[in-house]
Amino acid sequence: MTTYFTAEYTCAVCGQRHPFTVVGSTNRFGYPDLDLRPAPMERDTIHTWVQTCPDCGYTAGTIDKETSVDETWLSREAYKTCEGIAFGSQLAAKFYRSYMVHLYDDDIERAAYNLLYCAWACDDARDIENAVKVRAKAADLFAEVSKTNDNDDLKLLRMDLLRRSGQFDRLLNEYRTVIFSDDLYKRIASFQMKRAIVHDTGCHSVEEVVMLPK
């Protein structure tokens, strides 16, 4: 089971202190999705993964995280409106604002992961159009991350982001010659390529790949 408790955090921007719900403990039963979204019950804690200061609007994993943004930056219309994207859920909007903050702080990898979480929140809200838009942005940002942190996990994550954002030709062209050493990773990559060929943008899990005959 998942347990929660309340903790107070002091905003790194405006200095105000506020209570937030945080996870005490959780677990997961089953396989993650191919974009690494964990299985229940951990996936159901997503609403605790981001905080917004009620006073200044600073948004981050926890509002006590040091940042170079200030209250003037946070008051910009682009930040408040998520650059004009009308998200179908407040949670998705929070993750997008957190992405904007991390991008400003030049923390590209953390920014990319917040776009991924934003896409998950869009999925939950059935906000398909914005889920596709955000995944496309995340795929580009993770490409930047890969320039300095090129590992197989990120390669597989980008494959799923490209496929689920409908960039089938790009996926097939970029990964046609990529070789994975791990057997499961090879099978996941092959699965992604086959799904891209038939223009499948759906959500799939690692379990589907594991259950396929070798």
Secondary structure by P-SEA (a helix, b strand, c coil): cbbbbbbbbbbccccccbbbbbbccccccccccccccccccccccccccccccccccccccccccccccccccccccccccccccccccaaaaaaaaaaaaaaaacaaaaaaaaaaaaaaaaaaacaaaaaaaaaaaaaaaaaaaacccccaaaaaaaaaaaaaacaaaaaaaaccccccccaaaaaaaaaaaaaaaacccccccaaaaaaccc
